[in-house]
Amino acid sequence: MIILISVGESKDKGDLMKDLLIKTVEFGQKLGATYAEIRLQEIYKTVISTKDGRVEVVTEGLETGAGIRVLVDGAWGFSTVSGTSKETLMEGMEKAVKMARAASKSIKEKIELADVKAVEDKVKVKPKVDPRDVSPEEKVDLLLKLDSTLFSISNSIKSCTIDYADIIGTQYFASSDGTYIEQDKLYVWSRIFASAREGDIFASGREEFGSTAGFVIWRQNPPEEVARRLGERLLMQLKAKTPKGGAFPVVMGPNVVGVFAHEAFGHLAEADLTYAGSVIKDLIGKQVASPLITIIDDGTLEGGFGSFRYDDEGVPAQKTILVKDGVVVSLMFNREYTAKFQKIVEGLPEDIRETFEVKLTGNARAEDFRVPPLIRMRNTYIKPGDYSFEELLEGIKFGYYVKYFRGGQANLDGTFQVGIQEAYEIVNGEIGDPVRNMSISGNTLETLKKVDAVGKDFEVGAGRCGKGQTAFVGDGGPHVRVKELIVGGEM
């Protein structure tokens, strides 16, 4: 768990950094920027990759630099610099202003920003196990031990790729709105891909976990245990039967519910993608799902891999209800798209305005100082209901229980397909034989409307999301029953 501590002013490096960043922002205003911000990072980062017992990548070091963003005549300008001296930052600000001024000559719609309350804060992270206290050699040894343990389980296991990353450091943020924030960052993440083969039968699987508490995640997931879980799943697939194609009742486990909430619905509710034409653009304030469905994107979830105190525009993170009892009641916003949707909602019927809320949600996130922030998810999940797992199975003469996903994709028109690495038949209300190479597909909104029972359990996992940039996120929920889903073979 991250321990967040807000502390007062002190005569330290932070004061010098604050003075430097504020002067840089003021310089941007003197050059003509109506809004200016600077996001400076000092991040210690380790990246390791192994493949089939070989170490392929090991990098470790301090990354320092700043991203500078301005508004000039209604257009964005962004520059990034790798140094932190006063001269370097001023040059970066001047470049950002020039880029914005050039862009302003060709824009059709001037960018406006929603008002934000100025904040001054310091957010400190106290790791349970600091990844900097663990040597690169020990980290590599853990990955190689996982690799060798997995291969020792069976000769049928043919490949294993492991990626590891840890990030720890501080971000300093200042804006012309009067906000100044020092915020520590801490992530430890790993993902394992593996495959197995017997004759013509191929199986693949993955494990992924992460923590904002530090290297303690590897104490909670010993390499032998991770290898055992993944190895058993691979061997189960080799012995499993192929699924029947067609439409069947499906019970989704929290792992699959999470990827569905994130991939199939979450991206549709990122305000920039909604504005660009996602399927819910004309459905805000309207019923899109079963009344049993409430979908939340939460930046404050305790222990969540997508949790933080402030986003990369200096907006406080919060719990945002996207769908309440089946109705779209909000989206994920940054400052720019809050302003856009405030205008859109003004022209909607009164009942929609009363239902749908447009406000800053704290969803602006950037992978690092090299890129500007985008609207990104945090911890996205479906709210638990009232059913036990056994009750979810009741009444299903034949269907499927999908427990762990392998990969997935979704489109702005609402269609999705998710590959499943662990699934079982449901026969007369009981878990039956395992099946392999299975996928589920359909239309997101049609699927949400077919949910007829939601479990009372709850689980959120950790992962990474790509949207031109990479962001650490959490997703999950309870077990969920869908009356009918399209079941197919391997993606």
C-alpha positions in Angstrom: 0.0 0.0 0.0 1.2 3.5 -0.8 1.5 5.8 2.2 0.7 9.3 1.0 1.8 12.1 3.2 1.2 15.8 2.5 3.9 17.9 4.2 4.5 21.6 4.6 7.1 23.9 3.2 10.8 23.4 3.9 14.1 24.8 2.9 15.2 22.0 0.7 15.7 21.0 -2.9 12.0 21.2 -3.4 12.0 25.0 -2.7 14.7 25.5 -5.3 12.8 23.4 -7.8 9.6 25.3 -7.1 11.2 28.6 -7.7 12.8 27.4 -11.0 9.5 25.9 -12.3 7.4 28.9 -11.4 9.9 31.3 -13.1 9.8 29.0 -16.2 6.0 29.2 -16.3 6.1 33.0 -15.8 8.5 33.2 -18.7 6.0 31.4 -20.9 3.3 33.9 -20.0 5.6 36.8 -20.9 6.1 35.2 -24.3 2.3 35.2 -24.8 1.0 31.9 -23.4 -2.4 32.1 -22.0 -1.7 28.9 -20.1 1.7 27.3 -19.3 2.7 24.2 -17.4 5.9 22.3 -16.7 6.2 18.7 -15.5 9.7 17.8 -14.4 10.7 14.3 -13.5 13.6 12.7 -11.7 12.9 8.9 -12.1 15.1 6.0 -11.3 14.1 3.1 -13.6 15.1 -0.5 -14.1 14.0 -2.6 -17.1 14.8 -6.3 -17.5 13.8 -8.8 -20.2 14.6 -12.5 -20.4 13.7 -15.2 -22.9 14.1 -18.9 -22.5 16.7 -18.6 -19.9 18.7 -15.9 -21.6 19.0 -12.3 -20.4 18.1 -10.0 -23.3 17.9 -6.6 -21.7 19.1 -5.0 -18.5 19.0 -1.2 -18.1 19.1 0.8 -15.0 19.6 4.5 -14.3 18.2 7.9 -13.6 16.0 9.6 -16.2 15.7 13.4 -15.7 13.9 15.8 -17.9 10.8 18.0 -18.3 7.7 18.2 -20.5 6.5 21.8 -21.2 3.1 22.6 -22.5 1.5 25.9 -23.4 -1.7 27.4 -24.9 -1.2 30.3 -27.4 -4.1 31.7 -29.4 -6.1 28.5 -28.6 -3.5 26.0 -29.8 -1.3 23.6 -27.9 2.5 23.7 -28.0 4.7 21.0 -26.4 8.4 20.5 -26.0 10.5 18.2 -24.0 14.0 18.7 -22.6 16.5 16.3 -21.1 18.2 18.8 -18.8 16.9 20.7 -15.8 19.1 23.8 -15.8 17.4 27.2 -15.9 18.7 27.9 -19.4 17.5 24.5 -20.7 14.0 25.0 -19.2 13.7 28.5 -20.6 14.8 27.3 -24.0 12.2 24.5 -23.8 9.5 27.0 -22.9 10.4 29.3 -25.8 10.2 26.4 -28.2 6.8 25.3 -26.9 5.4 28.8 -27.4 6.8 29.0 -30.9 5.2 25.6 -31.8 1.8 26.7 -30.3 1.9 30.0 -32.2 2.6 28.2 -35.5 -0.2 25.7 -34.8 -2.7 28.4 -34.0 -2.6 29.6 -37.6 -4.3 26.5 -38.9 -6.7 25.3 -36.1 -10.4 25.3 -36.7 -11.5 25.3 -33.1 -9.7 27.1 -30.3 -8.9 25.0 -27.3 -10.3 26.1 -24.0 -9.6 24.6 -20.5 -12.0 24.0 -17.7 -11.2 26.0 -14.6 -9.3 24.2 -11.9 -8.7 25.1 -8.3 -5.0 25.9 -7.5 -3.2 23.3 -5.4 0.1 23.3 -3.5 1.1 20.0 -2.1 3.9 17.4 -1.6 3.0 13.7 -1.8 5.5 11.3 -0.5 5.6 7.6 -1.0 7.1 5.2 1.5 7.8 1.8 -0.2 7.5 -1.4 1.9 10.5 -2.6 -0.1 12.4 0.0 -2.1 13.3 -1.5 -5.5 16.5 0.5 -5.4 17.6 -1.6 -2.4 17.4 -4.7 -4.5 20.4 -5.2 -6.8 20.0 -5.8 -10.6 21.7 -9.2 -10.1 19.0 -10.2 -7.6 16.2 -9.1 -9.9 17.7 -11.0 -12.8 18.1 -14.1 -10.6 14.4 -14.0 -9.7 13.4 -13.9 -13.3 15.7 -16.7 -14.3 14.5 -18.8 -11.4 10.9 -18.4 -12.6 12.0 -19.3 -16.1 13.9 -22.5 -15.0 11.1 -23.6 -12.7 8.5 -23.2 -15.4 10.6 -25.3 -17.9 11.2 -28.0 -15.2 7.5 -28.6 -14.9 7.1 -30.3 -18.2 9.0 -31.0 -21.5 5.8 -29.7 -23.2 6.6 -26.1 -22.2 8.5 -24.6 -25.1 8.9 -20.9 -24.4 9.0 -18.3 -21.7 9.4 -14.5 -22.0 9.5 -12.3 -18.9 9.4 -8.5 -18.7 10.2 -6.6 -15.6 10.2 -2.8 -14.8 10.4 -0.7 -11.7 10.0 3.1 -11.5 10.6 5.3 -8.5 11.2 9.0 -8.2 9.6 12.4 -8.0 7.5 14.5 -10.4 7.5 18.3 -10.0 4.5 20.1 -11.6 3.8 23.9 -11.9 1.2 25.7 -13.9 0.2 29.3 -14.6 -3.1 28.6 -12.6 -1.0 28.7 -9.4 -0.6 25.0 -8.9 2.6 23.5 -7.6 2.8 19.8 -6.7 5.7 17.5 -5.8 4.5 13.9 -6.2 6.5 10.7 -5.7 5.9 7.8 -8.1 6.5 4.1 -7.5 5.6 1.1 -9.7 7.0 -2.4 -9.8 5.6 -4.5 -12.6 6.1 -7.9 -14.3 4.5 -9.9 -17.1 5.3 -13.5 -18.2 4.3 -15.0 -21.5 4.7 -18.8 -22.0 3.7 -21.4 -24.5 3.5 -25.2 -24.6 3.0 -27.8 -27.3 2.1 -31.5 -27.6 1.9 -32.7 -31.1 -0.4 -30.4 -33.0 -1.9 -28.9 -29.9 -0.6 -25.5 -28.9 -1.2 -23.6 -25.7 -0.3 -20.1 -24.5 -0.7 -18.3 -21.2 0.3 -15.2 -19.3 0.7 -13.9 -15.8 0.9 -10.2 -14.9 1.2 -8.4 -11.6 2.2 -5.1 -10.2 2.4 -3.0 -7.0 2.6 0.6 -5.9 4.1 -0.6 -2.6 7.5 -1.6 -4.0 9.4 -4.8 -4.5 7.2 -6.5 -1.9 5.1 -7.8 -4.9 7.9 -10.3 -5.5 7.7 -11.5 -1.9 3.9 -12.0 -2.4 4.5 -13.8 -5.7 7.5 -16.0 -5.3 8.9 -17.2 -8.7 8.2 -20.8 -7.9 4.5 -20.0 -7.2 4.1 -17.9 -10.4 5.7 -20.7 -12.5 3.4 -23.3 -10.9 0.3 -21.3 -11.7 1.2 -20.6 -15.2 2.6 -24.1 -15.9 -0.6 -25.8 -14.6 -2.7 -23.5 -16.8 -0.6 -24.4 -19.9 -0.8 -28.2 -19.2 -4.5 -27.9 -18.6 -5.0 -26.4 -22.0 -3.1 -29.2 -23.7 -5.5 -31.8 -22.2 -8.6 -29.7 -22.6 -11.3 -30.1 -25.3 -12.1 -27.5 -28.0 -15.2 -25.4 -27.3 -18.5 -25.6 -29.1 -19.0 -22.6 -31.4 -22.1 -20.5 -31.0 -24.1 -18.4 -28.5 -24.1 -19.7 -24.9 -24.6 -18.4 -21.3 -21.2 -17.3 -19.9 -19.9 -16.6 -16.4 -16.9 -14.3 -16.5 -14.3 -14.3 -13.7 -12.9 -11.0 -12.3 -9.9 -11.2 -14.6 -12.0 -11.4 -17.7 -14.5 -8.8 -16.3 -11.6 -6.5 -15.8 -10.4 -6.7 -19.4 -14.0 -6.3 -20.6 -14.6 -3.2 -18.4 -11.3 -1.7 -19.6 -11.0 -2.7 -23.2 -14.6 -3.1 -24.3 -16.2 -0.3 -22.4 -13.5 1.9 -20.7 -11.9 3.2 -23.9 -15.4 4.1 -25.2 -15.8 6.4 -22.2 -12.5 8.2 -22.5 -13.9 11.7 -23.4 -11.5 12.3 -26.3 -12.5 9.0 -27.9 -16.1 9.6 -27.1 -15.8 13.0 -28.8 -14.1 11.4 -31.8 -17.2 9.1 -32.3 -17.3 6.2 -30.0 -20.5 4.3 -29.9 -21.7 6.0 -26.6 -21.3 9.6 -28.0 -25.1 9.8 -28.6 -26.0 7.7 -25.5 -24.7 9.9 -22.7 -27.4 10.1 -20.0 -29.1 7.1 -21.4 -29.6 3.4 -20.6 -26.8 1.3 -22.2 -26.6 -1.7 -19.8 -28.5 -3.9 -17.5 -29.7 -2.1 -14.3 -27.4 -4.5 -12.5 -24.3 -2.8 -14.0 -22.4 0.0 -12.4 -18.9 0.7 -13.9 -16.4 2.8 -12.1 -13.0 4.3 -12.9 -11.3 5.1 -9.6 -8.0 6.9 -9.1 -8.2 6.5 -5.3 -8.7 2.8 -4.9 -6.4 1.6 -2.0 -3.6 -0.5 -3.4 -4.8 0.0 -7.0 -2.1 -0.1 -9.7 -3.7 2.9 -11.3 -4.1 5.0 -8.1 -2.4 8.3 -7.4 -3.1 11.6 -5.6 -2.9 14.1 -8.6 -3.1 13.6 -12.3 -0.6 15.1 -14.8 -2.6 18.3 -15.0 -2.5 18.8 -11.3 -6.2 17.7 -10.9 -6.9 15.6 -7.8 -7.7 11.9 -8.5 -11.2 10.8 -7.6 -13.7 7.9 -7.9 -15.7 8.4 -11.1 -18.9 6.5 -11.8 -19.2 6.1 -15.5 -22.3 3.9 -15.6 -24.8 3.8 -12.8 -27.6 1.2 -12.7 -27.1 0.8 -16.5 -27.1 4.5 -17.3 -24.1 6.5 -18.7 -23.7 9.2 -16.0 -20.2 10.5 -16.7 -17.0 10.1 -18.8 -13.3 10.3 -18.0 -12.2 13.8 -18.6 -9.1 16.1 -18.7 -9.3 19.9 -18.7 -9.7 20.3 -22.4 -12.5 17.8 -22.9 -14.3 18.9 -19.7 -14.7 22.3 -21.4 -15.8 20.7 -24.7 -18.5 18.6 -23.1 -19.7 21.4 -20.9 -20.7 23.1 -24.1 -22.2 19.9 -25.6 -24.3 19.2 -22.5 -25.7 22.7 -22.5 -27.6 21.9 -25.7 -29.1 18.6 -24.5 -32.6 18.0 -23.0 -33.0 18.9 -19.3 -33.5 15.3 -18.2 -30.1 14.3 -19.8 -28.4 17.4 -18.2 -29.8 16.2 -14.8 -28.5 12.7 -15.3 -25.1 13.2 -17.0 -22.3 15.0 -15.0 -19.4 16.9 -16.7 -16.6 17.7 -14.3 -12.9 17.3 -13.9 -12.1 13.7 -13.0 -8.3 13.6 -12.8 -7.7 11.3 -15.8 -4.9 13.2 -17.6 -1.9 10.9 -17.6 1.5 10.9 -19.4 3.9 8.0 -19.7 6.8 10.3 -18.8 8.1 13.8 -19.4 8.7 13.1 -23.1 5.0 13.1 -24.0 2.0 15.3 -23.2 -0.8 13.9 -21.0 -3.8 12.1 -22.5 -7.1 10.9 -21.0 -6.3 7.5 -19.5 -8.0 5.0 -17.3 -6.9 4.4 -13.7 -8.6 1.4 -11.9 -11.6 0.5 -14.0 -14.1 -2.1 -12.6 -17.7 -3.3 -12.3 -19.3 -2.8 -8.9 -20.1 -6.0 -7.0 -23.7 -7.3 -6.7 -25.4 -9.9 -4.5 -24.8 -13.3 -6.1 -22.5 -16.1 -4.8 -20.5 -17.9 -7.4 -22.7 -21.0 -7.0 -25.8 -19.0 -7.6 -24.3 -17.6 -10.8 -24.0 -21.2 -12.1 -27.5 -22.2 -11.1 -29.9 -22.7 -14.0 -27.2 -23.0 -16.7 -27.8 -26.3 -18.5 -24.8 -25.7 -20.7 -22.5 -22.7 -20.9 -19.0 -21.6 -20.2 -17.0 -20.2 -17.3 -14.2 -18.0 -18.6 -11.6 -17.4 -15.9 -8.4 -15.8 -17.3 -8.0 -13.8 -20.5 -5.1 -14.2 -22.9 -5.5 -11.0 -25.0 -8.2 -8.8 -26.5 -9.2 -6.0 -28.7 -12.1 -3.6 -28.9 -13.3 -0.9 -31.4 -15.0 2.4 -31.1 -18.1 0.9 -32.7 -18.5 -1.2 -29.6 -17.4 -4.6 -31.1 -14.9 -6.7 -29.1 -13.1 -10.0 -29.1 -11.3 -11.5 -26.1 -9.1 -14.6 -26.1 -9.3 -16.8 -23.1 -6.5 -18.9 -21.7 -8.5 -20.7 -19.0 -12.1 -21.8 -19.4 -14.4 -24.6 -18.4 -17.8 -25.9 -19.5 -20.8 -25.4 -17.2 -23.0 -28.4 -17.2 -26.3 -28.5 -15.2 -25.1 -25.7 -12.9 -21.7 -27.3 -12.2 -18.1 -26.6 -13.4 -17.3 -29.3 -16.0 -14.4 -30.1 -18.4 -11.7 -27.5 -19.3 -11.7 -26.1 -22.8 -8.8 -24.5 -24.8 -8.2 -21.9 -27.5 -11.4 -20.2 -26.7 -12.6 -16.6 -27.5 -15.6 -14.5 -26.6 -16.9 -11.8 -28.9 -19.8 -9.5 -29.5 -21.0 -5.9 -29.1 -20.2 -4.2 -25.8 -23.6 -2.5 -25.2 -25.6 -5.6 -26.2 -23.5 -7.7 -23.9 -23.9 -5.3 -21.0 -27.7 -5.4 -21.5 -27.6 -9.2 -21.3 -26.0 -9.3 -17.8 -28.6 -11.0 -15.6 -26.5 -11.6 -12.4 -23.5 -9.9 -10.7 -21.4 -11.6 -8.1 -20.6 -10.3 -4.6 -16.9 -11.0 -4.7 -14.4 -8.4 -5.9 -10.9 -8.5 -7.3 -8.7 -5.9 -9.2 -5.6 -6.9 -11.0 -2.6 -4.9 -12.4 -1.5 -4.2 -15.9 -0.4 -1.8 -18.6 -2.6 0.0 -21.2 -1.4 1.3 -24.5 -2.8 4.4 -26.2 0.1 5.7 -28.1 1.7 5.8 -24.6 1.8 3.2 -21.9 0.1 3.7 -18.5 -0.1 1.5 -15.5 -3.7 0.6 -14.7 -5.9 -1.7 -12.6 -9.0 -3.5 -13.7 -11.4 -6.1 -12.4 -14.7 -6.6 -10.6 -16.8 -9.5 -9.4 -17.9 -12.6 -11.3 -20.6 -11.6 -13.8 -23.1 -13.8 -15.7 -24.2 -13.0 -19.2 -27.3 -14.7 -20.7 -25.6 -15.1 -24.1 -22.2 -14.5 -25.6 -20.6 -15.6 -28.9 -18.1 -18.4 -28.2 -15.5 -19.2 -30.8 -12.1 -20.9 -31.2 -8.6 -19.4 -31.0 -8.2 -15.7 -31.9 
